[in-house]
Amino acid sequence: MNDTNIQAKIKATMKNIKFKGSLWCAMAALSSVITTTVRADDLLQDAGSWLQVIGEGSLKVLDPNLEKWRIWGEVQARFDDNWNHWYQGMVRTAVGYSLSDRATIWAGYTWLPTQNIGKSYTSQQDLWPAFRYVLPTDYGTLTFRTMVESNFIRGEDVRFRPRQMIRFMHPFAAEPRLNFIAWDEFFIRVNSTQFGGKAGFDQNRVFAGLGWSFNNNVRAEAGYLNQYLDDATHTNNTMHHLIMGSMFINF
């Protein structure tokens, strides 16, 4: 066998090794993608919608001396299972006091009737204080809201759940009545309870959408809300892809 044939065989062998190496790399990459997909499939996901009407205003409509006192009322309807199932309602009311034109403290009550698929009906009731601060900037308005809920779910156990919202509203220069809206709200379980789950992360909500101000007293908003939920034992997670519509009434 001459040198030319030997070199040719060596080149063929090296080419085969490179091909096999590339094949193994491709298979490893495919395996990684499949594993990632399976893990993503472990996350329960569905679609639905939340609809809400919120009214807030000063009690000066009743008495000028009550100008700094405020009232807040809110109702919601929530649907899941690809819009086929009403699973939760919400009624929230609160009394507040304006510390300044930017800062307000609140004391409120929330009722959450809930009927999740495959689970028994619950009637959660919450008591909470809250603090809200509004910060105008050159780019838009930032709103910070801190709530500390006492959740009465079932029995005598009370779950304590702080929640923090940061909200941004930016008016469009071409049409000031049209606004870009974005906000995030994060929930933490402070303590472990039988029906409220183990302490730790509870859920996160992220919203992005548009708002339209009809006048100084009425504003509508619509957009996409992503709700990521941890279960009671921190082993299974759920992600709701939601269309959210809101109507705000100020007086």
C-alpha positions as CSV (number, residue, x, y, z in Angstrom):
1,M,0.0,0.0,0.0
2,N,1.5,3.3,-1.1
3,D,1.6,6.5,0.9
4,T,-1.3,8.1,-1.1
5,N,-3.7,5.3,-0.2
6,I,-2.7,5.4,3.5
7,Q,-3.3,9.2,3.6
8,A,-6.7,8.7,1.8
9,K,-7.7,6.1,4.4
10,I,-6.6,8.4,7.3
11,K,-8.7,11.3,5.9
12,A,-11.7,9.0,5.4
13,T,-11.4,7.8,9.0
14,M,-11.1,11.3,10.4
15,K,-14.1,12.5,8.4
16,N,-16.1,9.6,9.8
17,I,-15.0,10.5,13.3
18,K,-16.0,14.1,12.8
19,F,-19.3,13.1,11.4
20,K,-20.0,10.8,14.4
21,G,-18.9,13.5,16.8
22,S,-21.3,16.0,15.1
23,L,-24.0,13.4,15.2
24,W,-23.5,12.9,18.9
25,C,-23.5,16.6,19.5
26,A,-26.7,17.0,17.6
27,M,-28.3,14.1,19.5
28,A,-27.2,15.6,22.8
29,A,-28.7,19.0,21.8
30,L,-31.9,17.4,20.7
31,S,-32.0,15.5,24.0
32,S,-31.6,18.8,25.9
33,V,-34.4,20.4,24.0
34,I,-36.7,17.4,24.6
35,T,-35.8,17.4,28.4
36,T,-36.5,21.2,28.5
37,T,-39.8,20.7,26.7
38,V,-40.9,18.0,29.1
39,R,-40.0,20.2,32.1
40,A,-42.0,23.0,30.6
41,D,-44.9,20.7,30.0
42,D,-44.9,20.0,33.8
43,L,-46.2,23.6,34.2
44,L,-50.0,23.6,34.0
45,Q,-51.1,26.4,31.7
46,D,-54.5,27.7,30.6
47,A,-56.3,30.8,29.4
48,G,-59.0,32.9,30.7
49,S,-60.0,36.5,31.7
50,W,-60.4,38.8,34.6
51,L,-63.0,41.6,34.5
52,Q,-63.1,44.4,37.1
53,V,-64.8,47.6,38.0
54,I,-63.1,49.9,40.5
55,G,-64.6,53.0,42.1
56,E,-62.6,55.4,44.3
57,G,-63.2,58.9,45.6
58,S,-63.2,61.5,48.4
59,L,-65.9,61.6,51.0
60,K,-66.1,65.3,50.6
61,V,-69.2,64.5,48.4
62,L,-70.9,63.8,51.7
63,D,-69.2,66.5,53.9
64,P,-66.5,69.0,52.9
65,N,-64.8,68.3,56.2
66,L,-64.1,64.7,55.0
67,E,-62.1,65.8,52.1
68,K,-59.0,63.8,53.1
69,W,-61.0,60.6,53.8
70,R,-61.5,58.3,50.8
71,I,-63.5,55.2,49.9
72,W,-62.6,52.4,47.6
73,G,-65.0,49.8,46.1
74,E,-64.1,47.0,43.7
75,V,-65.8,43.9,42.1
76,Q,-64.2,41.3,39.9
77,A,-65.2,38.2,37.9
78,R,-62.5,35.6,37.0
79,F,-62.7,32.9,34.4
80,D,-60.3,30.0,33.6
81,D,-60.3,26.7,31.7
82,N,-60.1,28.6,28.3
83,W,-63.0,30.9,29.3
84,N,-65.3,27.9,30.0
85,H,-65.4,28.2,33.8
86,W,-66.1,30.9,36.3
87,Y,-63.8,30.1,39.2
88,Q,-63.6,33.2,41.4
89,G,-65.3,36.4,42.2
90,M,-64.0,39.3,44.3
91,V,-65.6,42.1,46.3
92,R,-63.3,44.6,47.9
93,T,-64.0,47.7,50.0
94,A,-61.8,50.0,52.0
95,V,-61.6,53.3,53.8
96,G,-58.6,55.5,53.3
97,Y,-57.0,58.7,54.5
98,S,-54.8,61.0,52.3
99,L,-51.6,61.8,54.1
100,S,-50.7,64.1,51.1
101,D,-51.6,64.5,47.5
102,R,-49.3,61.4,46.8
103,A,-49.6,59.2,49.8
104,T,-52.7,57.3,51.1
105,I,-53.2,54.8,53.8
106,W,-56.1,52.2,53.7
107,A,-57.9,49.7,55.8
108,G,-60.0,47.2,53.9
109,Y,-61.9,44.0,53.5
110,T,-62.0,41.4,50.7
111,W,-64.4,38.5,49.9
112,L,-63.2,35.8,47.5
113,P,-65.8,33.2,46.7
114,T,-63.9,30.4,44.8
115,Q,-64.9,27.3,42.9
116,N,-61.9,25.7,41.4
117,I,-62.4,22.7,39.1
118,G,-62.3,19.4,41.0
119,K,-62.1,21.2,44.4
120,S,-64.6,22.2,47.0
121,Y,-66.1,25.6,47.3
122,T,-64.3,28.1,49.5
123,S,-65.3,31.5,50.8
124,Q,-62.1,33.3,51.7
125,Q,-62.2,36.6,53.6
126,D,-59.3,39.0,54.0
127,L,-58.6,42.0,56.3
128,W,-55.7,44.2,55.3
129,P,-54.0,47.6,55.7
130,A,-52.4,49.2,52.7
131,F,-50.2,52.0,51.7
132,R,-50.1,53.7,48.3
133,Y,-47.7,56.2,46.9
134,V,-48.0,58.0,43.6
135,L,-44.8,59.4,42.0
136,P,-45.1,61.5,38.8
137,T,-42.0,61.5,36.6
138,D,-41.0,63.0,33.3
139,Y,-41.7,59.6,31.6
140,G,-45.0,58.7,33.3
141,T,-46.5,58.0,36.6
142,L,-45.3,55.3,39.0
143,T,-47.6,53.9,41.7
144,F,-46.4,51.8,44.6
145,R,-48.9,49.8,46.6
146,T,-48.1,47.7,49.6
147,M,-50.8,45.4,51.2
148,V,-50.5,43.0,54.1
149,E,-53.4,40.6,54.0
150,S,-54.8,38.4,56.8
151,N,-56.4,35.5,54.8
152,F,-59.2,33.7,56.6
153,I,-59.6,30.6,54.3
154,R,-61.0,27.8,56.5
155,G,-60.9,26.9,60.1
156,E,-59.0,29.1,62.6
157,D,-55.7,29.3,60.8
158,V,-54.9,32.7,59.5
159,R,-52.4,33.1,56.6
160,F,-50.5,36.4,56.5
161,R,-49.6,37.4,52.9
162,P,-47.8,40.6,52.0
163,R,-48.1,41.8,48.4
164,Q,-46.2,44.5,46.6
165,M,-47.4,46.2,43.4
166,I,-45.4,48.6,41.2
167,R,-47.4,50.2,38.4
168,F,-46.3,52.4,35.5
169,M,-48.6,54.6,33.3
170,H,-47.2,56.5,30.3
171,P,-49.3,58.8,28.2
172,F,-48.7,58.9,24.4
173,A,-47.6,62.4,23.2
174,A,-49.7,62.1,20.0
175,E,-52.8,61.3,22.1
176,P,-52.6,62.0,25.8
177,R,-55.9,60.2,26.5
178,L,-54.2,57.0,25.4
179,N,-51.8,55.4,27.9
180,F,-49.4,52.5,28.0
181,I,-49.9,50.6,31.3
182,A,-47.5,48.0,32.9
183,W,-47.5,46.6,36.4
184,D,-46.1,43.8,38.5
185,E,-47.4,42.4,41.8
186,F,-45.5,39.9,44.0
187,F,-47.1,37.8,46.8
188,I,-45.3,36.0,49.7
189,R,-46.8,33.6,52.4
190,V,-45.3,34.6,55.7
191,N,-46.5,31.5,57.6
192,S,-47.6,27.9,56.9
193,T,-51.2,27.0,57.4
194,Q,-53.3,23.9,56.7
195,F,-55.4,25.4,53.9
196,G,-53.2,28.3,52.9
197,G,-50.1,26.3,52.0
198,K,-46.4,26.4,53.1
199,A,-44.6,29.6,53.8
200,G,-42.7,31.1,50.9
201,F,-43.4,32.3,47.4
202,D,-47.1,32.4,46.6
203,Q,-47.6,34.1,43.2
204,N,-46.6,36.8,40.7
205,R,-48.8,38.9,38.4
206,V,-47.5,40.8,35.4
207,F,-49.7,43.0,33.2
208,A,-49.1,45.1,30.0
209,G,-51.8,46.9,28.1
210,L,-53.4,50.2,27.1
211,G,-55.6,52.6,28.9
212,W,-58.1,55.2,27.6
213,S,-59.2,58.2,29.6
214,F,-62.7,59.3,28.6
215,N,-62.5,62.2,31.0
216,N,-61.0,63.0,34.4
217,N,-63.4,60.6,36.1
218,V,-63.6,57.5,33.9
219,R,-60.8,55.4,32.5
220,A,-60.8,52.0,30.8
221,E,-57.9,49.5,30.5
222,A,-57.3,46.3,28.6
223,G,-54.3,44.0,28.1
224,Y,-52.6,40.8,28.9
225,L,-52.1,39.5,32.4
226,N,-49.7,36.6,33.3
227,Q,-50.4,35.0,36.6
228,Y,-47.8,32.5,37.9
229,L,-49.0,30.5,40.9
230,D,-47.2,28.1,43.3
231,D,-49.3,25.4,44.9
232,A,-49.6,24.7,48.6
233,T,-46.5,22.5,48.8
234,H,-44.3,24.3,46.3
235,T,-44.2,21.3,44.0
236,N,-46.5,22.1,41.2
237,N,-47.0,25.5,39.4
238,T,-49.7,27.0,37.3
239,M,-49.6,29.8,34.7
240,H,-52.7,31.6,33.7
241,H,-52.7,33.6,30.4
242,L,-55.4,36.1,30.9
243,I,-57.1,38.9,29.1
244,M,-57.9,41.6,31.6
245,G,-60.4,44.4,31.3
246,S,-60.8,47.2,33.8
247,M,-63.0,50.2,34.3
248,F,-61.9,52.9,36.8
249,I,-64.4,55.5,38.1
250,N,-63.1,58.4,40.3
251,F,-65.4,60.8,42.2
